[in-house]
Amino acid sequence: MNANSNIRIVAAMSGGVDSSVTAALLKRQGYDVVGVTLQLYPGEIAKKKGACCAGQDIYDAKRVADSIGIPHYVLDYESRFNQNVMQDFADSYARGETPIPCVRCNEKVKFADLMEMARGLGASAMATGHYVRRVEGASGAELHAASDTTRDQSYFLFATTQAQLDYLRFPLGDMEKTQVRAIAAELGLVNAAKPDSQDICFVPEGRYTDIVKKLRPDAARPGDVVDQDGKVLARHDGILHFTIGQRKGLGLSGNEEPLFVLKLDAVNARVVVGPRSALGSSACLLKDVNWLSPANAPFDCNVKVRSMRPPVAARVTPLDGGGARVELAASEDAIAPGQACVFYRDGRVLGGGWITRSDSAQIAAE
Protein backbone atom coordinates (compact mmCIF):
# COMPACT_ATOMS: atom_id res chain seq x y z
CA MET A 1 0.00 0.00 0.00
CA ASN A 2 1.30 3.45 -0.93
CA ALA A 3 2.41 5.42 2.14
CA ASN A 4 0.74 8.52 0.72
CA SER A 5 -2.71 6.93 0.41
CA ASN A 6 -3.68 8.03 3.91
CA ILE A 7 -2.69 11.65 3.26
CA ARG A 8 -5.49 13.78 1.85
CA ILE A 9 -4.64 16.82 -0.28
CA VAL A 10 -7.17 19.24 -1.71
CA ALA A 11 -6.24 20.37 -5.22
CA ALA A 12 -7.63 23.76 -6.25
CA MET A 13 -8.74 23.22 -9.87
CA SER A 14 -9.55 26.25 -12.01
CA GLY A 15 -10.17 24.28 -15.18
CA GLY A 16 -6.80 25.22 -16.68
CA VAL A 17 -3.94 22.90 -17.54
CA ASP A 18 -1.69 23.92 -14.63
CA SER A 19 -4.11 23.06 -11.83
CA SER A 20 -5.21 19.94 -13.68
CA VAL A 21 -1.65 18.62 -13.91
CA THR A 22 -1.15 19.52 -10.24
CA ALA A 23 -4.05 17.26 -9.27
CA ALA A 24 -2.85 14.51 -11.64
CA LEU A 25 0.70 14.54 -10.27
CA LEU A 26 -0.54 14.23 -6.70
CA LYS A 27 -2.84 11.37 -7.70
CA ARG A 28 0.07 9.64 -9.46
CA GLN A 29 2.11 9.95 -6.25
CA GLY A 30 -0.60 8.03 -4.41
CA TYR A 31 -2.19 10.80 -2.35
CA ASP A 32 -5.88 10.89 -1.51
CA VAL A 33 -6.70 13.83 -3.77
CA VAL A 34 -9.92 15.84 -3.69
CA GLY A 35 -10.46 18.35 -6.49
CA VAL A 36 -12.28 21.59 -5.70
CA THR A 37 -13.35 24.28 -8.15
CA LEU A 38 -14.74 27.67 -7.18
CA GLN A 39 -17.69 29.27 -8.95
CA LEU A 40 -16.71 32.92 -8.77
CA TYR A 41 -18.59 35.02 -11.30
CA PRO A 42 -22.11 35.95 -12.35
CA GLY A 43 -23.50 34.08 -15.34
CA GLU A 44 -22.95 36.85 -17.88
CA ILE A 45 -19.22 36.94 -17.11
CA ALA A 46 -18.89 33.17 -17.05
CA LYS A 47 -20.02 32.97 -20.68
CA LYS A 48 -17.26 35.24 -21.93
CA LYS A 49 -14.20 33.81 -23.61
CA GLY A 50 -11.14 33.89 -21.34
CA ALA A 51 -12.88 33.58 -17.99
CA CYS A 52 -11.74 30.96 -15.50
CA CYS A 53 -13.38 29.28 -12.51
CA ALA A 54 -16.73 29.53 -14.28
CA GLY A 55 -18.79 28.04 -17.10
CA GLN A 56 -16.74 25.83 -19.42
CA ASP A 57 -13.80 25.86 -17.03
CA ILE A 58 -15.81 24.21 -14.28
CA TYR A 59 -16.88 21.57 -16.77
CA ASP A 60 -13.25 21.04 -17.84
CA ALA A 61 -12.16 20.63 -14.22
CA LYS A 62 -14.87 18.03 -13.63
CA ARG A 63 -13.86 16.09 -16.75
CA VAL A 64 -10.22 16.08 -15.65
CA ALA A 65 -11.16 14.92 -12.16
CA ASP A 66 -13.25 12.09 -13.63
CA SER A 67 -10.44 11.04 -15.97
CA ILE A 68 -7.81 10.78 -13.20
CA GLY A 69 -10.23 9.20 -10.76
CA ILE A 70 -10.66 11.77 -7.98
CA PRO A 71 -13.80 13.26 -6.38
CA HIS A 72 -14.62 16.78 -7.49
CA TYR A 73 -16.66 19.49 -5.82
CA VAL A 74 -17.83 22.91 -7.02
CA LEU A 75 -18.25 25.60 -4.37
CA ASP A 76 -20.28 28.76 -4.90
CA TYR A 77 -17.97 31.56 -3.76
CA GLU A 78 -19.54 34.21 -5.97
CA SER A 79 -20.58 36.53 -3.13
CA ARG A 80 -17.20 36.25 -1.39
CA PHE A 81 -15.35 36.92 -4.63
CA ASN A 82 -17.58 39.88 -5.40
CA GLN A 83 -17.02 41.45 -1.99
CA ASN A 84 -13.31 40.74 -1.53
CA VAL A 85 -12.05 41.04 -5.10
CA MET A 86 -14.44 42.77 -7.50
CA GLN A 87 -15.61 45.48 -5.09
CA ASP A 88 -12.02 46.07 -3.95
CA PHE A 89 -10.95 46.28 -7.61
CA ALA A 90 -13.56 48.96 -8.33
CA ASP A 91 -12.74 50.88 -5.14
CA SER A 92 -9.07 50.92 -6.04
CA TYR A 93 -9.70 52.36 -9.51
CA ALA A 94 -12.08 54.93 -8.02
CA ARG A 95 -9.22 56.06 -5.75
CA GLY A 96 -6.96 56.57 -8.77
CA GLU A 97 -4.95 53.41 -8.11
CA THR A 98 -3.89 50.51 -10.33
CA PRO A 99 -5.12 47.36 -8.55
CA ILE A 100 -3.93 43.75 -8.74
CA PRO A 101 -7.04 41.60 -8.22
CA CYS A 102 -5.09 38.32 -8.51
CA VAL A 103 -3.32 39.11 -5.23
CA ARG A 104 -6.61 39.85 -3.49
CA CYS A 105 -8.14 36.64 -4.83
CA ASN A 106 -5.28 34.55 -3.47
CA GLU A 107 -5.23 36.46 -0.17
CA LYS A 108 -8.95 36.75 0.54
CA VAL A 109 -10.53 33.77 -1.23
CA LYS A 110 -8.24 30.93 -2.32
CA PHE A 111 -5.81 31.02 0.60
CA ALA A 112 -8.42 31.96 3.20
CA ASP A 113 -11.93 30.64 2.63
CA LEU A 114 -10.91 27.71 0.41
CA MET A 115 -8.11 26.70 2.77
CA GLU A 116 -10.54 26.66 5.68
CA MET A 117 -12.79 24.37 3.66
CA ALA A 118 -9.82 22.09 2.87
CA ARG A 119 -9.11 21.69 6.56
CA GLY A 120 -12.76 20.89 7.08
CA LEU A 121 -12.39 18.01 4.62
CA GLY A 122 -9.57 16.61 6.74
CA ALA A 123 -6.86 17.51 4.24
CA SER A 124 -3.25 17.68 5.38
CA ALA A 125 -2.44 20.24 2.68
CA MET A 126 -3.84 22.23 -0.21
CA ALA A 127 -2.12 22.33 -3.60
CA THR A 128 -2.38 24.87 -6.41
CA GLY A 129 -0.97 25.18 -9.90
CA HIS A 130 1.03 28.35 -9.19
CA TYR A 131 4.57 28.55 -10.52
CA VAL A 132 6.36 29.18 -7.23
CA ARG A 133 8.54 27.06 -4.99
CA ARG A 134 7.95 26.16 -1.36
CA VAL A 135 11.22 25.43 0.42
CA GLU A 136 11.54 24.03 3.93
CA GLY A 137 13.79 26.43 5.84
CA ALA A 138 15.21 26.51 9.35
CA SER A 139 12.21 28.51 10.60
CA GLY A 140 9.49 26.88 8.53
CA ALA A 141 8.30 26.95 4.95
CA GLU A 142 9.75 29.65 2.68
CA LEU A 143 8.28 31.10 -0.52
CA HIS A 144 10.71 31.19 -3.45
CA ALA A 145 10.45 32.27 -7.07
CA ALA A 146 9.82 29.50 -9.62
CA SER A 147 12.75 27.84 -11.35
CA ASP A 148 11.35 29.07 -14.67
CA THR A 149 11.60 32.85 -14.29
CA THR A 150 9.37 33.40 -17.32
CA ARG A 151 6.48 31.70 -15.48
CA ASP A 152 7.22 32.85 -11.93
CA GLN A 153 4.10 33.96 -9.99
CA SER A 154 5.70 34.73 -6.63
CA TYR A 155 4.91 38.46 -6.98
CA PHE A 156 1.19 37.63 -6.83
CA LEU A 157 1.59 35.53 -3.67
CA PHE A 158 3.46 38.05 -1.51
CA ALA A 159 0.46 38.38 0.84
CA THR A 160 0.55 34.66 1.73
CA THR A 161 0.98 34.29 5.47
CA GLN A 162 3.41 31.93 7.16
CA ALA A 163 0.54 29.77 8.44
CA GLN A 164 -0.90 29.51 4.93
CA LEU A 165 2.49 28.72 3.44
CA ASP A 166 2.99 25.89 5.92
CA TYR A 167 -0.23 24.31 4.59
CA LEU A 168 0.21 24.98 0.87
CA ARG A 169 1.98 22.90 -1.78
CA PHE A 170 3.10 24.00 -5.26
CA PRO A 171 4.03 20.92 -7.35
CA LEU A 172 4.87 22.94 -10.50
CA GLY A 173 7.48 25.22 -8.94
CA ASP A 174 10.46 23.39 -10.44
CA MET A 175 8.86 22.73 -13.82
CA GLU A 176 8.62 24.54 -17.13
CA LYS A 177 5.35 25.07 -18.94
CA THR A 178 6.39 22.74 -21.76
CA GLN A 179 6.84 19.93 -19.22
CA VAL A 180 3.42 20.60 -17.75
CA ARG A 181 1.72 20.45 -21.14
CA ALA A 182 3.65 17.28 -22.00
CA ILE A 183 2.36 15.58 -18.84
CA ALA A 184 -1.18 16.73 -19.64
CA ALA A 185 -0.88 15.29 -23.16
CA GLU A 186 0.60 12.04 -21.84
CA LEU A 187 -2.36 11.63 -19.49
CA GLY A 188 -4.83 12.58 -22.20
CA LEU A 189 -6.29 15.47 -20.22
CA VAL A 190 -9.03 17.32 -22.10
CA ASN A 191 -7.36 20.69 -21.51
CA ALA A 192 -3.79 19.69 -22.44
CA ALA A 193 -3.67 22.30 -25.22
CA LYS A 194 -5.96 24.86 -23.59
CA PRO A 195 -4.58 28.42 -23.95
CA ASP A 196 -3.57 30.33 -20.84
CA SER A 197 -5.92 33.11 -19.75
CA GLN A 198 -4.43 36.52 -20.51
CA ASP A 199 -6.83 39.06 -19.01
CA ILE A 200 -8.10 39.72 -15.51
CA CYS A 201 -10.38 36.73 -15.00
CA PHE A 202 -13.63 38.62 -14.41
CA VAL A 203 -12.99 41.06 -17.29
CA PRO A 204 -11.77 38.55 -19.90
CA GLU A 205 -12.31 40.85 -22.87
CA GLY A 206 -10.06 43.49 -21.31
CA ARG A 207 -12.78 46.11 -20.78
CA TYR A 208 -12.21 46.60 -17.06
CA THR A 209 -13.79 50.05 -17.31
CA ASP A 210 -17.20 48.43 -17.85
CA ILE A 211 -16.92 46.67 -14.48
CA VAL A 212 -15.73 49.80 -12.67
CA LYS A 213 -18.47 51.98 -14.20
CA LYS A 214 -21.10 49.51 -13.08
CA LEU A 215 -19.81 49.15 -9.53
CA ARG A 216 -18.51 52.72 -8.96
CA PRO A 217 -20.24 55.16 -11.32
CA ASP A 218 -18.46 58.13 -9.72
CA ALA A 219 -15.16 56.88 -11.16
CA ALA A 220 -16.51 57.91 -14.58
CA ARG A 221 -16.95 61.53 -13.45
CA PRO A 222 -15.51 63.88 -16.13
CA GLY A 223 -12.62 66.13 -15.21
CA ASP A 224 -9.53 67.97 -16.39
CA VAL A 225 -6.25 66.78 -17.82
CA VAL A 226 -3.63 69.18 -16.44
CA ASP A 227 0.11 69.64 -16.63
CA GLN A 228 2.42 69.70 -13.61
CA ASP A 229 1.68 73.40 -13.04
CA GLY A 230 -2.07 72.81 -13.04
CA LYS A 231 -2.71 74.24 -16.50
CA VAL A 232 -5.77 72.62 -18.10
CA LEU A 233 -4.85 70.85 -21.34
CA ALA A 234 -7.99 68.84 -22.06
CA ARG A 235 -11.06 67.15 -20.57
CA HIS A 236 -11.47 63.47 -19.78
CA ASP A 237 -14.38 61.07 -19.22
CA GLY A 238 -13.24 59.62 -15.90
CA ILE A 239 -9.99 58.73 -14.15
CA LEU A 240 -10.82 55.03 -14.49
CA HIS A 241 -9.66 55.27 -18.11
CA PHE A 242 -6.08 56.10 -17.06
CA THR A 243 -3.12 54.48 -15.33
CA ILE A 244 0.23 55.85 -14.21
CA GLY A 245 2.70 55.83 -17.09
CA GLN A 246 0.03 55.79 -19.80
CA ARG A 247 0.87 57.64 -23.01
CA LYS A 248 -1.76 56.61 -25.55
CA GLY A 249 -5.35 57.78 -25.43
CA LEU A 250 -4.71 61.08 -23.67
CA GLY A 251 -6.24 63.15 -26.45
CA LEU A 252 -3.22 65.47 -26.49
CA SER A 253 -1.12 66.47 -29.48
CA GLY A 254 1.16 69.24 -30.63
CA ASN A 255 3.40 69.13 -27.57
CA GLU A 256 7.17 69.54 -27.69
CA GLU A 257 7.61 66.03 -26.27
CA PRO A 258 5.29 63.09 -25.53
CA LEU A 259 3.24 63.38 -22.36
CA PHE A 260 2.55 60.60 -19.86
CA VAL A 261 0.15 60.19 -16.96
CA LEU A 262 2.07 61.14 -13.79
CA LYS A 263 -0.70 61.19 -11.18
CA LEU A 264 -4.40 60.52 -10.77
CA ASP A 265 -6.20 62.91 -8.42
CA ALA A 266 -9.44 61.08 -7.65
CA VAL A 267 -10.79 63.73 -5.27
CA ASN A 268 -10.68 66.44 -7.92
CA ALA A 269 -11.11 64.11 -10.92
CA ARG A 270 -7.84 65.38 -12.39
CA VAL A 271 -5.30 63.56 -14.56
CA VAL A 272 -1.84 65.08 -14.20
CA VAL A 273 0.47 64.63 -17.18
CA GLY A 274 4.09 65.47 -17.90
CA PRO A 275 7.26 64.43 -19.74
CA ARG A 276 8.75 60.96 -19.42
CA SER A 277 11.56 62.40 -17.29
CA ALA A 278 8.99 63.13 -14.58
CA LEU A 279 7.80 59.51 -14.43
CA GLY A 280 10.83 58.24 -12.55
CA SER A 281 10.97 57.72 -8.81
CA SER A 282 13.61 56.24 -6.53
CA ALA A 283 11.43 55.77 -3.44
CA CYS A 284 7.97 54.62 -2.46
CA LEU A 285 5.89 54.11 0.68
CA LEU A 286 4.02 50.89 1.41
CA LYS A 287 1.10 49.89 3.62
CA ASP A 288 -0.12 46.53 4.91
CA VAL A 289 3.27 44.88 4.60
CA ASN A 290 3.24 41.09 4.92
CA TRP A 291 6.52 39.80 6.36
CA LEU A 292 7.61 36.26 5.51
CA SER A 293 11.01 37.05 6.99
CA PRO A 294 10.44 39.34 10.00
CA ALA A 295 12.45 42.58 10.02
CA ASN A 296 12.75 45.38 12.55
CA ALA A 297 15.63 47.32 10.98
CA PRO A 298 16.56 48.56 7.49
CA PHE A 299 17.90 45.87 5.16
CA ASP A 300 19.14 45.55 1.58
CA CYS A 301 17.45 43.29 -0.94
CA ASN A 302 15.97 43.29 -4.43
CA VAL A 303 12.41 44.46 -5.07
CA LYS A 304 9.83 44.26 -7.83
CA VAL A 305 7.42 47.19 -8.23
CA ARG A 306 5.53 45.59 -11.13
CA SER A 307 4.87 41.93 -11.86
CA MET A 308 6.63 41.92 -15.24
CA ARG A 309 9.71 43.91 -14.21
CA PRO A 310 12.96 42.32 -13.07
CA PRO A 311 13.98 42.78 -9.42
CA VAL A 312 16.14 45.84 -8.67
CA ALA A 313 18.41 46.66 -5.75
CA ALA A 314 16.81 48.58 -2.88
CA ARG A 315 16.87 49.31 0.84
CA VAL A 316 13.70 48.55 2.81
CA THR A 317 12.97 50.29 6.11
CA PRO A 318 10.12 48.88 8.26
CA LEU A 319 7.82 51.60 9.63
CA ASP A 320 5.39 51.73 12.51
CA GLY A 321 1.81 50.83 11.67
CA GLY A 322 2.62 48.00 9.29
CA GLY A 323 4.23 50.09 6.57
CA ALA A 324 7.66 50.36 4.97
CA ARG A 325 9.80 52.83 3.04
CA VAL A 326 11.61 51.53 -0.03
CA GLU A 327 14.62 53.39 -1.47
CA LEU A 328 15.65 52.14 -4.90
CA ALA A 329 19.26 52.09 -6.04
CA ALA A 330 18.11 53.47 -9.41
CA SER A 331 14.99 55.33 -10.49
CA GLU A 332 12.04 53.30 -11.79
CA ASP A 333 9.35 54.65 -14.11
CA ALA A 334 5.63 54.61 -13.34
CA ILE A 335 5.58 53.31 -9.78
CA ALA A 336 1.82 53.27 -9.28
CA PRO A 337 -0.26 53.37 -6.09
CA GLY A 338 -2.28 50.19 -5.82
CA GLN A 339 0.50 48.01 -7.20
CA ALA A 340 2.67 45.85 -4.95
CA CYS A 341 6.32 46.12 -4.02
CA VAL A 342 7.73 42.67 -3.24
CA PHE A 343 11.04 41.99 -1.48
CA TYR A 344 13.44 39.25 -2.63
CA ARG A 345 16.80 37.84 -1.58
CA ASP A 346 18.40 35.02 -3.57
CA GLY A 347 15.01 34.16 -5.04
CA ARG A 348 13.23 34.00 -1.69
CA VAL A 349 10.23 36.24 -1.03
CA LEU A 350 10.90 38.14 2.18
CA GLY A 351 7.60 40.00 2.12
CA GLY A 352 5.88 42.84 0.36
CA GLY A 353 3.28 45.56 0.64
CA TRP A 354 0.94 47.85 -1.26
CA ILE A 355 2.36 51.02 -2.81
CA THR A 356 0.66 54.19 -1.55
CA ARG A 357 3.05 56.91 -2.80
CA SER A 358 6.11 57.30 -4.97
CA ASP A 359 7.07 60.96 -4.62
CA SER A 360 10.84 60.63 -4.12
CA ALA A 361 11.54 64.19 -2.97
CA GLN A 362 8.67 64.35 -0.49
CA ILE A 363 9.35 60.86 0.88
CA ALA A 364 13.02 61.67 1.39
CA ALA A 365 12.10 64.81 3.33
CA GLU A 366 9.88 62.94 5.78
Secondary structure, DSSP 8 states (H G I E B T S, - for coil): --GGGG-EEEEE--SSHHHHHHHHHHHHTT-EEEEEEEE-S-HHHHTSTT--SSTHHHHHHHHHHHHHT--EEEEE-HHHHIIIIIHHHHHHHHTT----HHHHHIIIIIIIIHHHHHHHTT-SEEE---SEEEEEETTEEEEEE-SSTTT--GGGGTT--HHHHHHEE-TTTT--HHHHHHHHHHTT-TTTT-----S-TTSTTS-HHHHHHHH-GGGG--EEEE-TT--EEEEES-GGG--TT--TTS---S-SS--EEEEEETTTTEEEEE-GGGSEEEEEEEEEEEESS--SS-EEEEEESSTTS--EEEEEEEETTTEEEEEEEEEEE---TTSEEEEEETTEEEEEEEEEE--HHHHHH-
